[in-house]
Amino acid sequence: MFVFAVGLSQGRYSLDLDIGLMFPLLGILLIGAGVMQGSLGQQFPDESDDEMTRRVQGDVEETEREKNVGHAWASLEQHVLKSELDESE
């Protein structure tokens, strides 16, 4: 938008329908998309190294817990299937 305003004030752009009108339209479109998506601060929060370390460690611990639960269910299923197979023999 700034480039278009400077160009318009210096007479480099006109308000006729030409390629120069692409800049303000693109600027308005990008500003609208930015408002709809939220600010960059919301999408990329400003957190300290300690906060980021705690968040990542929490994510890793949660992933490990989920993996352990999945392993426990697989082990239980294996045990049940093995006992059913032994009973059928």
Beta strands, then each sheet from edge to edge (+ up, - down):
end
